[in-house]
Amino acid sequence: MIKITALYRWHEGATFDHDYYHGEHMRIARAALQPLGLVRLESDRVLYPAEPRPGQVVALTNAFFSDLKQAQAAARQTAEALTADVPNYTNIAPESYFAQLLSHELPSAR
């Protein structure tokens, strides 16, 4: 399984509309990616005990695909539409990366 992660790091003067991001932007992402092999979509609102400091991640999304070719094709085909929506919820430039998920089974409890 391949995961595409997009994350947002706080900076001075940053704004982030979590309601829009976790609602409308995720609806747009799901609609765009699902026909291209999306298996699962998650979004996180990262919580801190105080206001975020510069460099801290405030939100992220994980989009899961069966294989790397599928994930790369989906990212290429949807990048323009998804990026065009970013100004609707933040002035933070997203960072993204691909990762291969590896499973590590837990030992049985006795």
One Martini backbone bead per residue (centre of mass of N, CA, C, O) as a GRO file, in nm:
protein
  110
    1MET     BB    1   0.099   0.034   0.019
    2ILE     BB    2   0.020   0.380  -0.055
    3LYS     BB    3   0.116   0.706   0.070
    4ILE     BB    4  -0.020   1.030   0.065
    5THR     BB    5   0.123   1.329   0.196
    6ALA     BB    6  -0.019   1.629   0.334
    7LEU     BB    7   0.132   1.925   0.476
    8TYR     BB    8   0.114   2.183   0.747
    9ARG     BB    9   0.321   2.458   0.831
   10TRP     BB   10   0.368   2.682   1.050
   11HIS     BB   11   0.354   3.047   1.041
   12GLU     BB   12   0.387   3.358   1.044
   13GLY     BB   13   0.061   3.461   0.948
   14ALA     BB   14  -0.108   3.225   0.953
   15THR     BB   15  -0.377   3.036   0.801
   16PHE     BB   16  -0.662   2.811   0.911
   17ASP     BB   17  -0.947   2.626   0.785
   18HIS     BB   18  -1.067   2.346   0.919
   19ASP     BB   19  -1.357   2.318   0.823
   20TYR     BB   20  -1.297   2.330   0.522
   21TYR     BB   21  -1.081   2.111   0.499
   22HIS     BB   22  -1.249   1.866   0.640
   23GLY     BB   23  -1.480   1.912   0.434
   24GLU     BB   24  -1.455   2.036   0.138
   25HIS     BB   25  -1.170   1.940   0.055
   26MET     BB   26  -1.227   1.637   0.104
   27ARG     BB   27  -1.451   1.619  -0.106
   28ILE     BB   28  -1.276   1.696  -0.348
   29ALA     BB   29  -1.059   1.476  -0.315
   30ARG     BB   30  -1.243   1.229  -0.327
   31ALA     BB   31  -1.368   1.288  -0.608
   32ALA     BB   32  -1.087   1.288  -0.760
   33LEU     BB   33  -0.950   1.006  -0.644
   34GLN     BB   34  -1.147   0.763  -0.657
   35PRO     BB   35  -1.130   0.702  -0.976
   36LEU     BB   36  -0.792   0.651  -0.917
   37GLY     BB   37  -0.782   0.441  -0.642
   38LEU     BB   38  -0.890   0.515  -0.383
   39VAL     BB   39  -0.906   0.368  -0.054
   40ARG     BB   40  -0.819   0.611   0.151
   41LEU     BB   41  -0.920   0.894   0.370
   42GLU     BB   42  -0.734   1.134   0.568
   43SER     BB   43  -0.768   1.375   0.844
   44ASP     BB   44  -0.574   1.615   1.037
   45ARG     BB   45  -0.589   1.777   1.356
   46VAL     BB   46  -0.351   1.934   1.516
   47LEU     BB   47  -0.267   1.928   1.863
   48TYR     BB   48  -0.212   2.183   2.111
   49PRO     BB   49  -0.172   2.350   2.417
   50ALA     BB   50  -0.113   2.576   2.210
   51GLU     BB   51  -0.012   2.769   1.997
   52PRO     BB   52   0.140   2.747   1.720
   53ARG     BB   53   0.454   2.700   1.592
   54PRO     BB   54   0.694   2.736   1.397
   55GLY     BB   55   0.687   2.422   1.205
   56GLN     BB   56   0.430   2.317   1.287
   57VAL     BB   57   0.189   2.089   1.249
   58VAL     BB   58  -0.175   2.141   1.173
   59ALA     BB   59  -0.206   1.955   0.907
   60LEU     BB   60  -0.335   1.646   0.742
   61THR     BB   61  -0.306   1.409   0.466
   62ASN     BB   62  -0.423   1.075   0.370
   63ALA     BB   63  -0.361   0.881   0.075
   64PHE     BB   64  -0.469   0.565  -0.047
   65PHE     BB   65  -0.293   0.306  -0.235
   66SER     BB   66  -0.200   0.012  -0.387
   67ASP     BB   67   0.015   0.173  -0.575
   68LEU     BB   68   0.251   0.375  -0.712
   69LYS     BB   69   0.138   0.428  -0.994
   70GLN     BB   70  -0.140   0.517  -0.898
   71ALA     BB   71  -0.049   0.751  -0.715
   72GLN     BB   72   0.105   0.915  -0.930
   73ALA     BB   73  -0.131   0.954  -1.125
   74ALA     BB   74  -0.323   1.092  -0.927
   75ALA     BB   75  -0.141   1.332  -0.858
   76ARG     BB   76  -0.112   1.446  -1.142
   77GLN     BB   77  -0.430   1.471  -1.212
   78THR     BB   78  -0.497   1.656  -0.925
   79ALA     BB   79  -0.308   1.895  -0.853
   80GLU     BB   80  -0.448   2.144  -0.972
   81ALA     BB   81  -0.724   2.126  -0.822
   82LEU     BB   82  -0.614   2.109  -0.529
   83THR     BB   83  -0.436   2.366  -0.534
   84ALA     BB   84  -0.667   2.572  -0.606
   85ASP     BB   85  -0.803   2.535  -0.305
   86VAL     BB   86  -0.605   2.640  -0.085
   87PRO     BB   87  -0.694   2.953  -0.054
   88ASN     BB   88  -0.969   2.866   0.100
   89TYR     BB   89  -0.785   2.775   0.388
   90THR     BB   90  -0.480   2.888   0.312
   91ASN     BB   91  -0.122   3.027   0.337
   92ILE     BB   92  -0.004   2.740   0.320
   93ALA     BB   93   0.235   2.543   0.193
   94PRO     BB   94   0.235   2.239   0.086
   95GLU     BB   95   0.352   1.923   0.174
   96SER     BB   96   0.491   1.624   0.008
   97TYR     BB   97   0.456   1.252   0.015
   98PHE     BB   98   0.573   0.924  -0.029
   99ALA     BB   99   0.467   0.593   0.103
  100GLN     BB  100   0.548   0.283   0.230
  101LEU     BB  101   0.365   0.033   0.373
  102LEU     BB  102   0.442  -0.146   0.674
  103SER     BB  103   0.396  -0.443   0.843
  104HIS     BB  104   0.362  -0.502   1.215
  105GLU     BB  105   0.310  -0.745   1.406
  106LEU     BB  106   0.163  -0.838   1.693
  107PRO     BB  107   0.183  -1.002   1.957
  108SER     BB  108   0.036  -1.219   2.139
  109ALA     BB  109  -0.167  -1.235   2.398
  110ARG     BB  110  -0.159  -1.412   2.728
   0.00000   0.00000   0.00000
